[in-house]
């Protein structure tokens, strides 16, 4: 998002400034898979999960960039009228810059999205912003709490395993304990093989995630 902000600062309606001075090059490296731990180009996946930091609110939310729907789904653990405008201001920068960069990277060609025929693209210009859809009926953090990060991670985990996010309340303390245990296990395995970087760490054995409720999450 820091890169998105810097690109947005030099962006103009005609998009000329995006290619001046290499402003867009750094972001394109992410799209082409050169700067992510998984090293996977965006055109090889269906969605991109992006943790969003709203600095003004000291808050984290989850944005899911959907290529098939040409939109950004936003999962936020705190809803209020004053909060909404600050979040939307950040997301609009993402929604404005990403379409321009995708065009610049030949993303649609690589993804085999025929924009002139695709129902979500054919009536849009390549420079049009992605739609932003705020998801409703999500588990919400308590007012004044600092639980936004653990809520965001749990949203991402549920969605990545095709589980629905139920409207019940999360138990943030239980979730913190679980994620701490997972990180400890990951760090231990990394230390065992003397891995200094994430790409050197051993892959975690395949697992199935069984989520019996939004409070209980078991690894089996």
N, C-alpha and C positions, 0 to 999 in steps of 0.2 A: 504493500500500500504506500510505502514511502516513495517507491518508484512511480506509482500511479500519480501521486500528488505532484511530483516534480515534472512529469510529462504534462499533466493537466495545466500546470502553471505557464507552460509555453505554448499551449494549444490555442489555435485560432480556428474559426469556422471553416476556412479553406484547407486546413490541415497541413499547410506548407511548413509550419514550424516543427512538425513532428520529426522530420528527417534532417533538420538543420542541426549541426553539431553533434549528431549521434544520440540525440535525446531518447529516441525510441529503441535504439539498438539493445540496451541493457534489458528492457522489458521483453523484447523479442527473443532473447536467449532463454527466458523462462518458458515462453510459449513453445519454443522448439526443443525443450527438454534438457537444456544444458546446465541449468542452475538448481534443479530440484534433486533431492536425495535419491529419488526413484529413477531419475534420468529418463522420464517418459515424455515424449512430445504430446502436446495437447490434442493433436488430431487423432491420436490412437485411443483416446478415452471418451466416455460419454459426457461426464461432468467434471468440473474442477471445484474442489472445496477450498475456500479462501477464508482464513481467519481475519476478521476485520477489527481493527483497533480504533475506537472513537476517542481520540486523545482528550477532546474537550470534556468528555464525560467519564474518563478513566474506565472505559467499558469495552468488552469484547462481544462480538456477535459473529455468526457464521453466514457467509454468503456462498451459495452454490450456483456456479455459472453453468447453465444448461444450454448446450449447443442445439439440441433438437427442438427446444422450445423457444430459443432465442430470447432468453430472459435470465434474470438473476433472482433466485429464491432467497429470501432473507429470513434467517431464524434468529430471533432475538429473545433473550430471557427476561427482558424488562420492557413493559409497555406503559407509556404515558405520553400526553400530548407534547410536552416540552422536550421529551427525550426523542420522539419520533423525528422532529425536524433536524436535529443534530445528526442522527443516524442517516437520514435520507441525503443530507448534504455530502456525506462521505461516500455513500453508495453511488450517487449520481456521477461522481468522478470516475469510478470504476466502469459504470454503465456507458459513459461517453468515450473513454479512451480505448477500452478493450475492442470494440468493433473496428476501430481504425487500425489497430495493431494486427488484428486477425487478417484484415485485407492486405496489409503490408507484408505479412508473412506467407502469403499464398495459402493460408489455413484452409479456406473453403475448397480449394482445389485438392489439397492433401486429404481433407476429410471426406471428399466426394459429396459435398453438399452443393447441389445445383441451385444456386440462389434464385435464379430466374423462374424456377418451377416449384421450389419448396414452399409449402403453405405459410410458413413462419417468416420467410425471407422475401418472397416475390414482390410484396407491396412495400418493401423497405429499401431505403438507400443504404449503401455500405457504411455511411457515416452516421446513420440514425442510432440513437441510444438504444441499448437493450432495455426491455421492460423490467421493472423492479416489482416483485410480488412479495409482500410481507405475509409470512405464514402465521395463521391464527391458532388459537386453542393449544398453545404450547405450555409446558411446565414453566412457571415463572419464579424467579428468585425473590426473596423477601426484600422489601424496600430498605435501602441503606446497607445491604449486605455486599460482600465482595465475591460473590459466587459466580459471576458471569463467565469466568474462564472454564470452570468445571462444567457448567451447563453447556457451553459451546462445544466442548470436547465430547460430551455425552450425546448431544444432538448429532454430531458428525459420526460417532460410532454407530448409533442406532440406524442412521440413514445409509451408511456404507454397507450394512448387513441387511438392507431392505426391511428393517423393522419400522413399524409406525411409532411415532412419538406420541404417547398417550398424554392426555391432559392432566393426569395426576401429578402430584408434586414429587420432584426428585428428593433424595436424601443426600445433600451435598457432602456431609461428613463421611457417609459410607462410600460415596463415589471417590472422594479424595483418598481414602484408604486403599481402595482398589487400584487407582491409577498410580499411587505411590508404590504399591507392590509390583505392578507391571514394570515400572521404571527401574526398580531395584533388580528385578529379574533380568531385565535387558542389560543393565550396567554390569551385573555379575557375569553374564555370558560374554559380554564384550571384553571384560577383564581376563576371563579364562583363556581367550584366544589372542590376548595381547593386541586387540584392535584399538587403533587410535582415532579412527574416523568411522562415521556411521556406515559408510559403504563397505567397510571391512568387517563389520559385525556379522555374526552368523544369522541367517534367516530364522525367524521364529517358526516352529513347527506349525503346519496347517491346523486350524482349529475351527470349531463351530461355536458361534456365540448364541447362547440361549438366554433371551431376555424374557423373564416370566412376568415382569412388570417394570415400570420405569424406576422403581426403587431397587429391585433385585436384578443383578446382572452376573451371570455365571459363565466362566470359561470351561468348556468340556472337551 
